[in-house]
């Protein structure tokens, strides 16, 4: 079982170059095509509706704790190989109130890296960016988040109940990004 698996395209490429013994070359045509990869992503990136509770503690105030109940749902996920794009509808509720109900498009040519991390760690990053580094969340049940990061801090998240599937979809997305010409630092 993977723990805190991180897939970072530039880091991954530099790690491959830094090895003492290079990996054997792949036979031509041995990796899945973009169409096959996108079909796998389309079939596995949207688990439908997931519900979880975040038990939050505030380190700046001893003993202050609360919880938030989240429901998130990805629907209408389409992975379009010809456009190198993944489109989907994201609906999120916090304590029964809709916090987001929007359509999103993820242009794979813009993706700089893809990471998989426990949702508690992802929530910590979200809270820190929102000005609350003192908040820490424990997530129940455990979920895993695949985050596709693009320039200017733009991110798209996909939640998974199983870490193994999150890792498999991340690997497929890394491959799709590479096939679409993304993952490159413009500098």
Number of C-alpha atoms within 10 A of each C-alpha: 6 10 10 14 18 18 21 19 22 14 12 14 11 11 10 13 12 10 9 7 8 9 9 6 6 8 7 6 7 7 11 12 14 21 15 14 21 25 16 16 22 19 13 16 25 21 15 15 14 17 16 17 18 20 16 20 18 16 13 11 10 8 9 11 14 11 14 15 16 18 18 22 18 21 17 13 21 19 23 16 19 10 11 21 19 20 17 19 17 22 17 19 17 16 12 11 11 13 14 13 14 10 14 13 14 19 17 25 19 21 26 20 26 23 21 29 22 20 24 21 18 18 19 19 16 13 16 14 10 9 10 14 15 14 19 21 22 18 21 14 12 16 19 26 25 28 21 24 21 20 11 6 6 11 15 16 17 20 25 25 16 12 22 15 14 25 23 15 23 27 18 20 26 26 21 26 25 17 17 20 14 21 25 15 12 5 3
